[in-house]
Amino acid sequence: MGDSEVKTADFDYELPSRLIAQTPTEPRDAARLLVVVRDDGGIAHTRFRELGEYLRPGDLVVCNDTRVIHARLFGHKVPTGGKVELLLTAKREATVWEALTRGRRVPVGGVVEFSGVDARSTAMNLRAEVGERIASGGRLVRFDQPVEPFMEQFGSVPLPPYIHRKLEDPTR
């Protein structure tokens, strides 16, 4: 492609840490909103509550109502006890997920165990076998049962590395 090839470095920029929000804005409609005015290419800095002032008949508003799940799971390798982190990225079947793995040498066929107790002091156990690498760079992971009932207990909401505080309200 030559010199016109786009590189990820083209998108690098310096963002001072003081400008990175560590908690969600309250109330929600007070969140900052950047508007590009198509008529003249101007930019407006406003708040989400003002969105209606920028909409015209025929505009399309797409609402994203997805929820972030407790998809970052922390477990231990069997039998060594080494720590393993699985970040579930896509469900393939009832018990098979695509996942990113973090931990020292998690081989194909390696078993990861998640254990603990729930709010009623009931023992909870879940096992997963780590499979082959896939095209996305992750791995296929097969759980011994559906993982969803265990996510709240064994998982956490995956946050970007620049968020340093734990969320008080994971729904935000």
C-alpha positions, 0 to 999 in steps of 0.5 A: 500500500505504500506511504498512504497505509494507515497505521494505528500510530496515526491515532496516538495522542496525548490525553492528560489523566486529569481529563479521563473521567473515573466515575459516570456523570450524575445526572446522566443527561449532564454528560458532555456531548461533542456536536459536529455541525454539518452545515459549517463544520463547526464544533459545539461542546454541550451536554447530552440534555441539549441533544434535541436542539441539534436534531432536525426532522428526518434525523436518525437517532440510534440508541445503544441499550446493551449492558456490560456483563461481568465477563472478566473471570478470575480462577486458578489452574488445576492442579497448580493453583496458578492465577488465570484471568478469562475475559469472555468476548463472545458466546459460541454455544451454551457452554463455549465462549471465545475468551482472552486469557491472562496467566502464565502458560495456559496450555490447550487442554488446561483446566481452570477452576472457579470456586467460592460461595454465594450470598447464601453461603452456598458453595459454587464451583465452575470449571473450564477447559481452555481450547485452541487459539482462534483467528481473533487471537483469543481462545475457545473455552468450554465450561462444564455448565452454562457460565451466566449464573456464575458471572456475578459471583466470579466475574467483574465488569471489564473496565479499560486500563485507564479507569482506576476506580472500582465501579460502585454501580456496575449498571453505570 
